[in-house]
């Protein structure tokens, strides 16, 4: 039961950190429309994006059961956790002039931006479809209505991003140690948990070091 709630909490945090800028995309896509149309676009665009997100996540949950893919997914997710700490967010989304064009823009933008989210949630769910659905049910309303607040909090308190990156790195490490092809090497708890802690520490420390180097280079240029 504890593992279930830990995984659920991981999914909600992952959704908040990785999908936090989706509300900005929605706002940018709908900004040229009349106020009365904007609400409809936000509702339908979000619904369409959520349906695609659910289907994609469930497909990845199923795919991760194939031998070797859990390891590959864990390595990719490690990179996503690192990239979260160092990359600058780009919200260059073209505003649409019609309601359906705006809805289409939101769905396409979310599908492209949500690839890392889908992989992370699928990895955290450990093959449990119920966890995927619960995680999305809890986090989608927060993302749609509260993500702009959350984004401001992340700008004001950068350590929140490190929590999100740490959760992603933890999920990635769990995926790697649970991979059937190499699981025998992690039977010893000290090796298993030592690897998980090492990977989380490596991602956070390297991400911080790289970010500081970027800041120094930017100040000098």
Secondary structure as GFF3:
##gff-version 3
##sequence-region A 1 221
A	DSSP	alpha_helix	2	19	.	.	.	ID=ss1
A	DSSP	alpha_helix	22	30	.	.	.	ID=ss2
A	DSSP	alpha_helix	35	63	.	.	.	ID=ss3
A	DSSP	alpha_helix	69	86	.	.	.	ID=ss4
A	DSSP	alpha_helix	99	113	.	.	.	ID=ss5
A	DSSP	alpha_helix	115	125	.	.	.	ID=ss6
A	DSSP	alpha_helix	129	156	.	.	.	ID=ss7
A	DSSP	alpha_helix	159	177	.	.	.	ID=ss8
A	DSSP	three_ten_helix	183	186	.	.	.	ID=ss9
A	DSSP	alpha_helix	189	220	.	.	.	ID=ss10
###
